[in-house]
Amino acid sequence: MIYNCFWEHNNDDTLLYSLDYPGAYTRGKSLKEAMQKMPDEIRSFILWSGHTCLDEQISIQVIEEKNSTLNIGDADSDAIFQCETSPLKPEEYSVLKRLALKSAEDFFSLYNSIPNKDIGCLPNRETFYGSVPRTATEMYEHTKNVNNYYFGEIGIKCDNDGDIVACRKRGFDLLEKTSDFLNNTPTLGSYDETWSLKKCFRRFIWHDRIHAKAMYRMAIKLFGSDIPDVFHFKI
């Protein structure tokens, strides 16, 4: 089976995104490294989404790319995919909404499973958005608090109040009160970055996965193997 990907890169640093499974991604110091990781990421994503992962060979091909000026190594991204600029059908919207809410629910579940949320084992590191979150609490708050930013980029005035599930659901409720949201019209947002509703879905799931992977790996180191693998990172 051949899966299509989008390659965002800056010199040798690579972010590789699945076009078939919005939010599935790999990083690498080269395209080759990221491509080697992608089959396992796709299998993980399929299992997480509630489907059976067939025992088949997975091949990866790049069909779109962007040479970025951003710090790709810190997962700084401003890409929009061609497939994220076309109108949404109601059934497609329902599938993407389910995944975005499931991602929030599973992230919240992972966070709540961690015995001590205020200790960490990661080194201090600065990125474009500030210090990298080092504890489960910091990872959770950082991940939750992109809610108003992402929705705001597509013209929905939202907030970060409540837990990650409640505030994300409230954003979709506000979105659905607009008459033309399925048009998925691309808009120019902050920092001259182009956004759309489909991109917003992908960014929510992608951002959740970045910090869920970090939280899960940290929790395993600190507390052992009893931490539930709700995202199916181990396949």
N, CA, C and O of each residue as an XYZ file, in Angstrom:
940
protein
N       0.843     -1.191      0.000
C       0.000      0.000      0.000
C       0.882      1.246      0.000
O       1.832      1.338      0.777
N       0.570      2.200     -0.867
C       1.343      3.436     -0.959
C       0.568      4.560     -0.276
O      -0.610      4.778     -0.559
N       1.249      5.272      0.631
C       0.650      6.396      1.332
C       1.366      7.684      0.921
O       2.592      7.732      0.813
N       0.563      8.719      0.695
C       1.094      9.999      0.253
C       1.449     10.887      1.439
O       0.783     10.866      2.473
N       2.509     11.664      1.269
C       2.984     12.532      2.340
C       3.343     13.922      1.831
O       3.604     14.127      0.646
N       3.347     14.861      2.760
C       3.806     16.227      2.534
C       5.116     16.397      3.286
O       5.218     16.043      4.460
N       6.121     16.942      2.600
C       7.449     17.112      3.175
C       7.714     18.599      3.420
O       7.802     19.382      2.475
N       7.841     18.980      4.689
C       8.207     20.343      5.057
C       9.634     20.290      5.606
O       9.930     19.488      6.492
N      10.505     21.131      5.089
C      11.910     20.973      5.458
C      12.637     22.308      5.476
O      12.225     23.284      4.850
N      13.737     22.307      6.220
C      14.639     23.444      6.315
C      16.046     22.861      6.379
O      16.447     22.301      7.400
N      16.788     22.994      5.290
C      18.075     22.308      5.165
C      17.850     20.809      5.356
O      17.087     20.213      4.595
N      18.478     20.190      6.331
C      18.316     18.747      6.502
C      17.153     18.379      7.422
O      16.697     17.236      7.403
N      16.668     19.325      8.224
C      15.570     19.013      9.146
C      14.278     18.762      8.370
O      13.974     19.452      7.397
N      13.531     17.763      8.823
C      12.337     17.317      8.102
C      11.153     17.133      9.027
O      11.270     16.552     10.106
N      10.006     17.638      8.586
C       8.706     17.231      9.110
C       7.980     16.545      7.959
O       7.824     17.121      6.883
N       7.540     15.317      8.190
C       6.839     14.551      7.167
C       5.428     14.264      7.682
O       5.255     13.706      8.766
N       4.435     14.647      6.900
C       3.038     14.502      7.316
C       2.322     13.519      6.393
O       2.512     13.547      5.177
N       1.509     12.663      6.970
C       0.657     11.804      6.174
C      -0.511     12.624      5.623
O      -1.160     13.364      6.363
N      -0.774     12.490      4.326
C      -1.938     13.133      3.729
C      -3.181     12.270      3.861
O      -4.300     12.747      3.673
N      -2.983     11.003      4.184
C      -4.108     10.074      4.315
C      -4.679     10.064      5.726
O      -5.852      9.743      5.918
N      -3.857     10.414      6.717
C      -4.271     10.388      8.119
C      -3.872     11.708      8.783
O      -2.761     11.833      9.298
N      -4.780     12.695      8.770
C      -4.434     14.043      9.262
C      -3.965     14.037     10.715
O      -4.686     13.610     11.616
N      -2.763     14.511     10.915
C      -2.170     14.547     12.249
C      -1.048     13.548     12.424
O      -0.219     13.711     13.320
N      -0.997     12.521     11.598
C       0.105     11.562     11.655
C       1.343     12.218     11.048
O       1.267     12.837      9.987
N       2.477     12.080     11.723
C       3.680     12.788     11.296
C       4.923     12.069     11.802
O       4.855     11.245     12.714
N       6.052     12.394     11.196
C       7.347     11.994     11.733
C       8.311     13.163     11.561
O       8.096     14.052     10.738
N       9.373     13.140     12.353
C      10.444     14.120     12.228
C      11.753     13.384     11.978
O      11.900     12.212     12.325
N      12.691     14.086     11.377
C      13.991     13.471     11.142
C      15.015     14.499     10.739
O      14.677     15.609     10.327
N      16.267     14.121     10.862
C      17.355     14.971     10.397
C      17.518     14.894      8.888
O      18.329     15.611      8.301
N      16.741     14.020      8.271
C      16.746     13.908      6.810
C      15.396     13.342      6.386
O      14.663     12.784      7.203
N      15.073     13.490      5.106
C      13.843     12.909      4.583
C      13.865     11.392      4.720
O      12.851     10.782      5.061
N      15.013     10.783      4.457
C      15.122      9.324      4.551
C      14.772      8.843      5.955
O      14.028      7.876      6.116
N      15.313      9.522      6.975
C      15.032      9.127      8.351
C      13.542      9.241      8.660
O      12.962      8.336      9.259
N      12.921     10.343      8.258
C      11.494     10.542      8.527
C      10.644      9.518      7.779
O       9.651      9.026      8.316
N      11.023      9.197      6.554
C      10.267      8.211      5.777
C      10.361      6.827      6.399
O       9.395      6.065      6.366
N      11.506      6.498      6.960
C      11.666      5.193      7.607
C      10.755      5.048      8.820
O      10.321      3.942      9.142
N      10.465      6.156      9.494
C       9.602      6.133     10.677
C       8.115      6.111     10.329
O       7.292      5.693     11.144
N       7.769      6.560      9.125
C       6.360      6.790      8.808
C       5.488      5.531      8.803
O       4.349      5.620      9.260
N       5.938      4.361      8.321
C       5.050      3.190      8.368
C       4.554      2.868      9.771
O       3.373      2.567      9.946
N       5.432      2.925     10.781
C       4.998      2.664     12.154
C       4.050      3.751     12.652
O       3.109      3.465     13.392
N       4.295      4.994     12.248
C       3.394      6.083     12.642
C       2.004      5.880     12.041
O       1.000      6.119     12.712
N       1.939      5.448     10.802
C       0.647      5.196     10.160
C      -0.072      4.043     10.850
O      -1.275      4.127     11.096
N       0.643      2.972     11.164
C       0.013      1.847     11.868
C      -0.503      2.285     13.236
O      -1.604      1.908     13.637
N       0.288      3.076     13.945
C      -0.132      3.599     15.249
C      -1.395      4.428     15.117
O      -2.326      4.286     15.910
N      -1.427      5.293     14.115
C      -2.572      6.184     13.922
C      -3.827      5.387     13.568
O      -4.912      5.686     14.066
N      -3.685      4.383     12.716
C      -4.837      3.561     12.325
C      -5.438      2.867     13.551
O      -6.656      2.864     13.730
N      -4.587      2.283     14.389
C      -5.064      1.621     15.601
C      -5.725      2.618     16.544
O      -6.788      2.347     17.101
N      -5.087      3.777     16.720
C      -5.659      4.801     17.602
C      -7.024      5.255     17.114
O      -7.920      5.484     17.927
N      -7.200      5.390     15.821
C      -8.460      5.900     15.277
C      -9.600      4.893     15.361
O     -10.748      5.217     15.057
N      -9.276      3.663     15.778
C     -10.329      2.680     15.993
C     -10.494      1.677     14.879
O     -11.498      0.966     14.833
N      -9.532      1.602     13.979
C      -9.605      0.669     12.866
C      -8.542     -0.423     13.016
O      -7.581     -0.272     13.770
N      -8.729     -1.496     12.302
C      -7.777     -2.594     12.311
C      -6.653     -2.294     11.334
O      -6.902     -1.947     10.179
N      -5.448     -2.424     11.786
C      -4.289     -2.191     10.928
C      -3.941     -3.483     10.204
O      -3.543     -4.464     10.831
N      -4.092     -3.482      8.887
C      -3.822     -4.675      8.107
C      -2.322     -4.969      8.093
O      -1.489     -4.063      8.125
N      -2.012     -6.242      8.044
C      -0.614     -6.674      8.005
C      -0.138     -6.606      6.560
O      -0.091     -7.614      5.856
N       0.213     -5.396      6.133
C       0.628     -5.195      4.757
C       1.864     -4.296      4.731
O       2.132     -3.558      5.679
N       2.590     -4.369      3.657
C       3.747     -3.510      3.506
C       3.287     -2.083      3.215
O       2.400     -1.867      2.389
N       3.888     -1.121      3.891
C       3.546      0.284      3.708
C       4.686      0.979      2.992
O       5.830      0.951      3.445
N       4.360      1.604      1.869
C       5.338      2.395      1.128
C       4.953      3.867      1.221
O       3.772      4.211      1.273
N       5.959      4.723      1.241
C       5.750      6.151      1.422
C       6.217      6.898      0.184
O       7.301      6.634     -0.337
N       5.390      7.837     -0.287
C       5.838      8.712     -1.367
C       5.479     10.156     -1.047
O       4.407     10.432     -0.509
N       6.374     11.069     -1.378
C       6.167     12.498     -1.174
C       5.552     13.078     -2.438
O       6.114     12.942     -3.526
N       4.382     13.732     -2.296
C       3.742     14.331     -3.469
C       3.638     15.852     -3.357
O       3.297     16.523     -4.331
N       3.932     16.403     -2.164
C       3.988     17.850     -1.989
C       5.139     18.168     -1.041
O       5.525     17.348     -0.208
N       5.676     19.375     -1.186
C       6.729     19.773     -0.253
C       6.785     21.282     -0.113
O       6.285     22.023     -0.959
N       7.400     21.718      0.968
C       7.645     23.141      1.199
C       9.018     23.308      1.821
O       9.336     22.675      2.828
N       9.829     24.163      1.216
C      11.111     24.547      1.784
C      10.857     25.718      2.708
O      10.563     26.821      2.247
N      10.967     25.493      4.005
C      10.545     26.469      5.000
C      11.731     27.254      5.548
O      12.870     26.788      5.523
N      11.440     28.454      6.044
C      12.439     29.246      6.759
C      12.337     29.054      8.260
O      13.120     29.633      9.013
N      11.376     28.241      8.708
C      11.135     28.063     10.134
C      12.071     27.002     10.717
O      12.767     26.286      9.996
N      12.060     26.932     12.047
C      12.892     25.957     12.747
C      12.159     24.616     12.797
O      11.489     24.299     13.779
N      12.294     23.851     11.746
C      11.569     22.589     11.616
C      11.912     21.627     12.754
O      11.063     20.846     13.183
N      13.147     21.681     13.241
C      13.560     20.782     14.315
C      12.773     20.960     15.589
O      12.717     20.046     16.411
N      12.151     22.137     15.777
C      11.305     22.387     16.945
C       9.828     22.241     16.610
O       8.972     22.690     17.372
N       9.518     21.608     15.464
C       8.139     21.412     15.013
C       7.438     22.740     14.765
O       6.232     22.864     14.976
N       8.200     23.729     14.317
C       7.606     24.991     13.895
C       7.186     24.829     12.438
O       8.002     24.489     11.582
N       5.922     25.073     12.168
C       5.372     24.767     10.849
C       4.380     25.839     10.432
O       3.655     26.381     11.266
N       4.349     26.145      9.131
C       3.294     27.026      8.623
C       2.710     26.504      7.314
O       2.065     27.246      6.573
N       2.937     25.240      7.039
C       2.489     24.658      5.773
C       0.978     24.472      5.744
O       0.346     24.226      6.771
N       0.410     24.596      4.544
C      -0.960     24.161      4.297
C      -0.917     23.250      3.078
O      -0.220     23.546      2.108
N      -1.645     22.160      3.118
C      -1.618     21.175      2.050
C      -2.689     21.517      1.007
O      -3.691     22.160      1.321
N      -2.467     21.088     -0.215
C      -3.451     21.328     -1.267
C      -4.806     20.737     -0.899
O      -5.849     21.333     -1.170
N      -4.781     19.561     -0.282
C      -6.037     18.896      0.081
C      -6.769     19.605      1.218
O      -7.921     19.287      1.512
N      -6.097     20.569      1.858
C      -6.722     21.310      2.958
C      -7.386     22.597      2.494
O      -7.790     23.418      3.317
N      -7.501     22.780      1.176
C      -8.078     24.012      0.646
C      -9.397     23.789     -0.086
O      -9.983     24.742     -0.600
N      -9.865     22.562     -0.140
C     -11.112     22.266     -0.855
C     -12.284     22.163      0.125
O     -12.073     21.881      1.304
N     -13.512     22.387     -0.344
C     -14.682     22.326      0.543
C     -14.834     20.962      1.215
O     -14.382     19.938      0.703
N     -15.482     20.986      2.371
C     -15.724     19.773      3.148
C     -17.135     19.254      2.905
O     -18.088     20.031      2.846
N     -17.263     17.955      2.767
C     -18.581     17.327      2.779
C     -18.986     17.079      4.226
O     -18.116     16.886      5.075
N     -20.281     17.078      4.530
C     -20.716     16.883      5.923
C     -20.150     15.629      6.561
O     -19.775     15.649      7.734
N     -20.081     14.535      5.808
C     -19.570     13.287      6.381
C     -18.067     13.384      6.664
O     -17.583     12.803      7.635
N     -17.324     14.118      5.821
C     -15.902     14.311      6.079
C     -15.696     15.158      7.321
O     -14.819     14.883      8.140
N     -16.516     16.192      7.448
C     -16.436     17.024      8.650
C     -16.687     16.195      9.899
O     -15.980     16.348     10.895
N     -17.679     15.323      9.859
C     -18.010     14.496     11.024
C     -16.861     13.589     11.419
O     -16.585     13.419     12.606
N     -16.184     13.000     10.433
C     -15.042     12.126     10.714
C     -13.909     12.921     11.342
O     -13.327     12.485     12.335
N     -13.585     14.080     10.779
C     -12.485     14.887     11.297
C     -12.800     15.432     12.685
O     -11.921     15.495     13.544
N     -14.035     15.820     12.902
C     -14.433     16.305     14.228
C     -14.314     15.181     15.260
O     -13.838     15.403     16.373
N     -14.746     13.986     14.888
C     -14.637     12.852     15.814
C     -13.197     12.620     16.211
O     -12.903     12.395     17.385
N     -12.297     12.671     15.246
C     -10.883     12.431     15.533
C     -10.287     13.546     16.395
O      -9.509     13.276     17.310
N     -10.652     14.796     16.104
C     -10.114     15.913     16.887
C     -10.594     15.860     18.329
O      -9.839     16.181     19.247
N     -11.854     15.452     18.537
C     -12.370     15.338     19.905
C     -11.820     14.090     20.593
O     -11.519     14.121     21.787
N     -11.689     13.007     19.854
C     -11.091     11.792     20.435
C      -9.655     12.084     20.866
O      -9.212     11.623     21.918
N      -8.940     12.840     20.061
C      -7.565     13.178     20.385
C      -7.495     13.968     21.692
O      -6.634     13.712     22.533
N      -8.408     14.931     21.856
C      -8.459     15.702     23.105
C      -8.813     14.804     24.283
O      -8.206     14.903     25.349
N      -9.793     13.930     24.090
C     -10.219     13.025     25.166
C      -9.084     12.090     25.581
O      -8.860     11.876     26.773
N      -8.371     11.536     24.604
C      -7.291     10.604     24.910
C      -6.102     11.327     25.538
O      -5.424     10.779     26.407
N      -5.854     12.547     25.098
C      -4.784     13.330     25.724
C      -5.121     13.595     27.189
O      -4.259     13.471     28.058
N      -6.361     13.955     27.460
C      -6.808     14.210     28.832
C      -6.719     12.943     29.668
O      -6.326     12.991     30.834
N      -7.085     11.801     29.071
C      -6.997     10.516     29.768
C      -5.549     10.168     30.103
O      -5.255      9.722     31.213
N      -4.646     10.371     29.144
C      -3.219     10.111     29.390
C      -2.716     11.007     30.518
O      -2.035     10.542     31.431
N      -3.045     12.262     30.451
C      -2.628     13.215     31.491
C      -3.127     12.786     32.867
O      -2.372     12.801     33.839
N      -4.395     12.406     32.944
C      -4.983     12.022     34.230
C      -4.423     10.718     34.774
O      -4.550     10.450     35.969
N      -3.803      9.898     33.924
C      -3.259      8.614     34.377
C      -1.891      8.768     35.049
O      -1.397      7.817     35.655
N      -1.283      9.928     34.954
C       0.072     10.127     35.471
C       0.017     10.428     36.966
O      -0.644     11.384     37.372
N       0.696      9.634     37.794
C       0.571      9.763     39.259
C       0.989     11.126     39.801
O       0.291     11.714     40.627
N       2.120     11.618     39.336
C       2.592     12.928     39.790
C       2.807     13.797     38.558
O       3.728     13.569     37.774
N       1.954     14.781     38.403
C       1.941     15.580     37.181
C       2.919     16.752     37.209
O       3.038     17.485     36.227
N       3.602     16.929     38.306
C       4.439     18.114     38.459
C       5.929     17.804     38.584
O       6.707     18.654     39.018
N       6.327     16.591     38.206
C       7.752     16.282     38.125
C       8.075     15.882     36.697
O       7.209     15.401     35.966
N       9.320     16.082     36.307
C       9.729     15.751     34.948
C      11.175     15.307     34.911
O      11.887     15.360     35.914
N      11.601     14.863     33.724
C      12.985     14.406     33.574
C      13.606     14.937     32.293
O      14.646     14.443     31.857
N      12.981     15.935     31.689
C      13.491     16.474     30.439
C      14.420     17.656     30.705
O      14.217     18.396     31.667
N      15.429     17.841     29.868
C      16.332     18.982     30.055
C      15.655     20.291     29.658
O      14.697     20.293     28.885
N      16.156     21.396     30.188
C      15.667     22.701     29.770
C      16.036     22.939     28.310
O      17.156     22.653     27.886
N      15.072     23.468     27.543
C      15.342     23.780     26.138
C      14.404     24.883     25.686
O      13.217     24.866     26.013
N      14.926     25.839     24.938
C      14.138     26.952     24.433
C      13.786     26.719     22.961
O      14.611     26.239     22.184
N      12.558     27.063     22.593
C      12.115     26.976     21.207
C      11.496     28.308     20.812
O      11.545     29.277     21.570
N      10.907     28.350     19.609
C      10.290     29.575     19.111
C       9.119     30.033     19.984
O       8.808     31.224     20.010
N       8.461     29.104     20.703
C       7.316     29.493     21.533
C       7.679     29.621     23.014
O       6.802     29.848     23.847
N       8.962     29.476     23.348
C       9.388     29.570     24.740
C      10.011     28.272     25.208
O      10.484     27.473     24.400
N      10.010     28.062     26.519
C      10.604     26.854     27.085
C       9.768     25.627     26.761
O       8.539     25.673     26.814
N      10.435     24.536     26.428
C       9.731     23.278     26.182
C       9.081     22.809     27.477
O       9.738     22.804     28.517
N       7.803     22.412     27.445
C       7.149     21.892     28.657
C       7.894     20.672     29.196
O       8.277     19.782     28.436
N       8.096     20.640     30.517
C       8.934     19.592     31.101
C       8.179     18.672     32.061
O       8.713     17.636     32.457
N       6.975     19.018     32.436
C       6.166     18.166     33.311
C       4.840     17.880     32.616
O       4.493     18.532     31.632
N       4.105     16.902     33.135
C       2.804     16.592     32.553
C       1.869     17.798     32.624
O       1.126     18.065     31.680
N       1.904     18.522     33.732
C       1.058     19.706     33.865
C       1.400     20.742     32.810
O       0.508     21.302     32.172
N       2.699     21.001     32.622
C       3.115     21.986     31.628
C       2.744     21.537     30.214
O       2.321     22.354     29.397
N       2.900     20.251     29.921
C       2.538     19.731     28.601
C       1.036     19.856     28.367
O       0.593     20.237     27.284
N       0.269     19.530     29.390
C      -1.184     19.607     29.269
C      -1.641     21.049     29.050
O      -2.422     21.316     28.137
N      -1.168     21.968     29.870
C      -1.589     23.367     29.752
C      -1.176     23.943     28.396
O      -1.953     24.658     27.763
N       0.030     23.637     27.955
C       0.490     24.130     26.658
C      -0.397     23.596     25.534
O      -0.795     24.349     24.645
N      -0.705     22.313     25.571
C      -1.500     21.693     24.504
C      -2.930     22.219     24.512
O      -3.492     22.508     23.456
N      -3.518     22.343     25.690
C      -4.888     22.865     25.806
C      -4.985     24.300     25.308
O      -5.970     24.685     24.678
N      -3.959     25.079     25.597
C      -4.066     26.520     25.391
C      -3.777     26.995     23.976
O      -3.624     28.195     23.749
N      -3.700     26.066     23.011
C      -3.703     26.511     21.609
C      -5.132     26.622     21.081
O      -5.339     27.008     19.930
N      -6.111     26.289     21.907
C      -7.496     26.243     21.448
C      -7.952     27.575     20.849
O      -8.441     27.624     19.720
N      -7.786     28.645     21.614
C      -8.259     29.935     21.095
C      -7.425     30.404     19.909
O      -7.936     31.100     19.030
N      -6.148     30.032     19.874
C      -5.280     30.408     18.760
C      -5.713     29.726     17.472
O      -5.908     30.391     16.455
N      -5.865     28.402     17.503
C      -6.223     27.673     16.288
C      -7.597     28.094     15.778
O      -7.751     28.389     14.593
N      -8.595     28.123     16.658
C      -9.924     28.539     16.209
C      -9.919     29.991     15.747
O     -10.608     30.343     14.790
N      -9.145     30.831     16.423
C      -9.077     32.233     16.036
C      -8.530     32.429     14.639
O      -8.913     33.379     13.956
N      -7.632     31.543     14.194
C      -7.051     31.661     12.861
C      -8.074     31.404     11.760
O      -7.852     31.792     10.613
N      -9.190     30.758     12.089
C     -10.247     30.574     11.081
C     -11.483     31.410     11.431
O     -12.586     31.138     10.956
N     -11.280     32.428     12.267
C     -12.330     33.401     12.525
C     -13.328     33.054     13.602
O     -14.387     33.677     13.686
N     -13.010     32.057     14.440
C     -13.916     31.667     15.517
C     -13.348     32.161     16.836
O     -12.276     31.729     17.259
N     -14.061     33.057     17.480
C     -13.615     33.602     18.758
C     -13.928     32.604     19.862
O     -15.089     32.350     20.180
N     -12.887     32.052     20.432
C     -13.034     30.997     21.427
C     -12.182     31.334     22.641
O     -11.657     32.444     22.739
N     -12.037     30.398     23.561
C     -11.229     30.602     24.759
C     -10.605     29.264     25.150
O     -10.802     28.250     24.482
N      -9.858     29.285     26.234
C      -9.204     28.075     26.730
C      -9.780     27.629     28.070
O      -9.133     26.877     28.799
N     -10.973     28.078     28.399
C     -11.561     27.781     29.703
C     -11.962     26.310     29.806
O     -12.366     25.694     28.820
N     -11.846     25.763     31.002
C     -12.227     24.374     31.231
C     -11.127     23.423     30.805
O      -9.994     23.839     30.559
N     -11.466     22.133     30.716
C     -10.461     21.152     30.316
C     -10.304     21.125     28.795
O     -11.045     21.796     28.076
N      -9.345     20.353     28.317
C      -9.021     20.345     26.896
C     -10.177     19.843     26.037
O     -10.337     20.281     24.898
N     -10.983     18.930     26.573
C     -12.116     18.408     25.817
C     -13.227     19.450     25.743
O     -13.799     19.684     24.678
N     -13.528     20.070     26.872
C     -14.629     21.030     26.923
C     -14.365     22.241     26.046
O     -15.250     22.680     25.312
N     -13.143     22.791     26.113
C     -12.894     24.006     25.333
C     -12.819     23.707     23.841
O     -13.221     24.540     23.029
N     -12.313     22.535     23.465
C     -12.277     22.185     22.039
C     -13.688     21.940     21.511
O     -14.026     22.390     20.416
N     -14.503     21.239     22.272
C     -15.881     21.002     21.851
C     -16.643     22.318     21.716
O     -17.426     22.499     20.784
N     -16.407     23.228     22.648
C     -17.085     24.523     22.591
C     -16.683     25.284     21.329
O     -17.504     25.990     20.743
N     -15.428     25.143     20.909
C     -14.985     25.776     19.678
C     -15.737     25.243     18.471
O     -16.149     26.014     17.605
N     -15.918     23.930     18.405
C     -16.668     23.352     17.284
C     -18.137     23.752     17.337
O     -18.758     23.962     16.295
N     -18.697     23.859     18.532
C     -20.086     24.311     18.654
C     -20.238     25.719     18.091
O     -21.212     26.008     17.396
N     -19.278     26.596     18.387
C     -19.318     27.966     17.864
C     -19.124     27.970     16.349
O     -19.783     28.723     15.632
N     -18.221     27.129     15.873
C     -17.989     27.015     14.437
C     -19.266     26.632     13.707
O     -19.588     27.199     12.663
N     -19.992     25.664     14.263
C     -21.171     25.135     13.584
C     -22.348     26.107     13.578
O     -23.353     25.865     12.910
N     -22.223     27.202     14.316
C     -23.255     28.244     14.267
C     -23.049     29.191     13.099
O     -23.917     30.015     12.811
N     -21.906     29.087     12.417
C     -21.688     29.884     11.218
C     -22.266     29.135     10.023
O     -22.318     27.905     10.012
N     -22.693     29.880      9.032
C     -23.468     29.275      7.944
C     -22.610     28.626      6.862
O     -23.093     27.759      6.135
N     -21.360     29.026      6.746
C     -20.566     28.602      5.591
C     -19.298     27.850      5.970
O     -18.344     27.818      5.193
N     -19.276     27.237      7.170
C     -18.017     26.642      7.626
C     -17.561     25.481      6.761
O     -16.364     25.202      6.694
N     -18.489     24.791      6.091
C     -18.088     23.669      5.241
C     -17.419     24.128      3.950
O     -16.844     23.312      3.230
N     -17.487     25.422      3.648
C     -16.772     25.925      2.472
C     -15.270     25.788      2.628
O     -14.540     25.706      1.641
N     -14.805     25.763      3.890
C     -13.380     25.553      4.174
C     -12.508     26.609      3.477
O     -11.432     26.302      2.963
N     -12.982     27.826      3.470
C     -12.283     28.891      2.748
C     -10.938     29.210      3.404
O     -10.908     29.531      4.592
N      -9.840     29.133      2.676
C      -8.536     29.500      3.249
C      -8.499     30.980      3.630
O      -9.031     31.828      2.913
N      -7.869     31.279      4.762
C      -7.759     32.646      5.236
C      -6.313     32.916      5.651
O      -5.582     32.008      6.046
N      -5.925     34.176      5.550
C      -4.588     34.571      5.973
C      -4.652     34.988      7.433
O      -5.329     35.953      7.789
N      -3.934     34.243      8.275
C      -3.981     34.477      9.709
C      -2.734     35.169     10.215
O      -2.088     35.928      9.493
N      -2.407     34.899     11.460
C      -1.244     35.508     12.092
C       0.045     35.105     11.378
O       0.150     34.016     10.814
N       1.016     36.007     11.417
C       2.349     35.743     10.853
C       2.292     35.401      9.361
O       3.158     34.694      8.847
N       1.259     35.912      8.669
C       1.079     35.655      7.231
C       0.960     34.165      6.917
O       1.370     33.717      5.846
N       0.403     33.411      7.841
C       0.210     31.974      7.649
C      -1.202     31.706      7.151
O      -2.169     32.258      7.676
N      -1.316     30.861      6.140
C      -2.619     30.511      5.582
C      -3.233     29.355      6.354
O      -2.586     28.339      6.609
N      -4.506     29.537      6.721
C      -5.244     28.535      7.486
C      -6.533     28.151      6.765
O      -7.018     28.869      5.891
N      -7.066     27.007      7.154
C      -8.400     26.577      6.730
C      -8.946     25.678      7.832
O      -8.212     25.289      8.740
N     -10.221     25.351      7.756
C     -10.802     24.456      8.758
C     -10.121     23.087      8.720
O      -9.826     22.512      9.768
N      -9.872     22.567      7.520
C      -9.218     21.261      7.426
C      -7.811     21.299      8.011
O      -7.376     20.337      8.644
N      -7.107     22.388      7.806
C      -5.795     22.533      8.419
C      -5.924     22.600      9.939
O      -5.096     22.042     10.659
N      -6.956     23.277     10.422
C      -7.183     23.390     11.864
C      -7.372     22.009     12.491
O      -6.810     21.725     13.549
N      -8.153     21.159     11.848
C      -8.315     19.780     12.328
C      -6.958     19.083     12.421
O      -6.617     18.480     13.439
N      -6.202     19.181     11.340
C      -4.910     18.502     11.303
C      -3.963     19.041     12.363
O      -3.243     18.271     12.999
N      -3.954     20.350     12.561
C      -3.055     20.941     13.533
C      -3.424     20.533     14.960
O      -2.535     20.290     15.777
N      -4.715     20.454     15.272
C      -5.109     19.985     16.603
C      -4.582     18.573     16.857
O      -3.946     18.320     17.880
N      -4.843     17.661     15.934
C      -4.454     16.269     16.140
C      -2.935     16.142     16.158
O      -2.376     15.426     16.989
N      -2.272     16.835     15.243
C      -0.806     16.812     15.175
C      -0.179     17.345     16.463
O       0.731     16.729     17.019
N      -0.666     18.480     16.927
C      -0.120     19.083     18.144
C      -0.355     18.169     19.354
O       0.526     18.019     20.200
N      -1.542     17.563     19.431
C      -1.808     16.599     20.502
C      -0.803     15.457     20.464
O      -0.259     15.070     21.498
N      -0.551     14.911     19.260
C       0.342     13.759     19.146
C       1.770     14.116     19.537
O       2.455     13.318     20.177
N       2.224     15.302     19.162
C       3.578     15.717     19.538
C       3.755     15.645     21.046
O       4.710     15.050     21.547
N       2.816     16.263     21.763
C       2.987     16.364     23.213
C       2.521     15.110     23.940
O       2.986     14.833     25.045
N       1.616     14.350     23.343
C       1.248     13.058     23.934
C       2.427     12.093     23.873
O       2.674     11.360     24.831
N       3.159     12.081     22.759
C       4.342     11.219     22.663
C       5.366     11.590     23.734
O       5.930     10.723     24.401
N       5.595     12.892     23.883
C       6.566     13.340     24.886
C       6.100     12.998     26.294
O       6.894     12.556     27.124
N       4.823     13.200     26.563
C       4.278     12.921     27.894
C       4.337     11.430     28.202
O       4.711     11.033     29.306
N       3.968     10.608     27.227
C       3.948      9.153     27.435
C       5.361      8.622     27.686
O       5.577      7.837     28.610
N       6.319      9.049     26.865
C       7.687      8.577     27.027
C       8.266      9.014     28.369
O       8.957      8.242     29.034
N       7.985     10.249     28.763
C       8.459     10.738     30.052
C       7.828      9.952     31.193
O       8.508      9.581     32.150
N       6.524      9.700     31.091
C       5.819      8.995     32.162
C       6.316      7.561     32.310
O       6.417      7.053     33.427
N       6.628      6.903     31.187
C       7.173      5.547     31.249
C       8.510      5.548     31.980
O       8.774      4.664     32.795
N       9.354      6.535     31.694
C      10.649      6.630     32.371
C      10.481      6.868     33.866
O      11.216      6.308     34.679
N       9.518      7.695     34.217
C       9.362      8.082     35.616
C       8.564      7.069     36.431
O       8.870      6.838     37.601
N       7.545      6.465     35.825
C       6.587      5.681     36.615
C       6.432      4.234     36.149
O       5.687      3.469     36.761
N       7.123      3.849     35.079
C       7.049      2.462     34.649
C       5.970      2.203     33.618
O       5.351      3.131     33.097
N       5.754      0.939     33.334
C       4.931      0.527     32.195
C       3.434      0.517     32.470
O       2.662      0.122     31.596
N       2.996      0.936     33.654
C       1.566      0.930     33.949
C       0.821      2.079     33.291
O      -0.410      2.097     33.311
N       1.528      3.034     32.710
C       0.877      4.151     32.042
C       0.157      3.632     30.796
O       0.798      2.997     29.958
N      -1.138      3.872     30.639
C      -1.889      3.322     29.496
C      -1.443      3.939     28.175
O      -1.251      5.151     28.072
N      -1.284      3.097     27.181
C      -0.871      3.539     25.857
C      -2.108      3.858     25.019
O      -2.418      3.151     24.060
N      -2.804      4.920     25.388
C      -4.092      5.231     24.760
C      -3.938      5.651     23.292
O      -4.889      5.538     22.519
N      -2.763      6.130     22.904
C      -2.547      6.544     21.517
C      -1.924      5.436     20.648
O      -1.668      5.646     19.463
N      -1.684      4.268     21.240
C      -1.078      3.140     20.515
C       0.289      3.522     19.944
O       0.594      3.221     18.790
N       1.098      4.180     20.755
C       2.446      4.514     20.322
C       3.311      3.257     20.217
O       4.220      3.191     19.389
N       3.021      2.252     21.067
C       3.720      0.973     20.953
C       2.904      0.056     20.074
O       1.768     -0.280     20.408
N       3.466     -0.351     18.961
C       2.708     -1.210     18.038
C       3.475     -2.504     17.786
O       3.008     -3.362     17.037
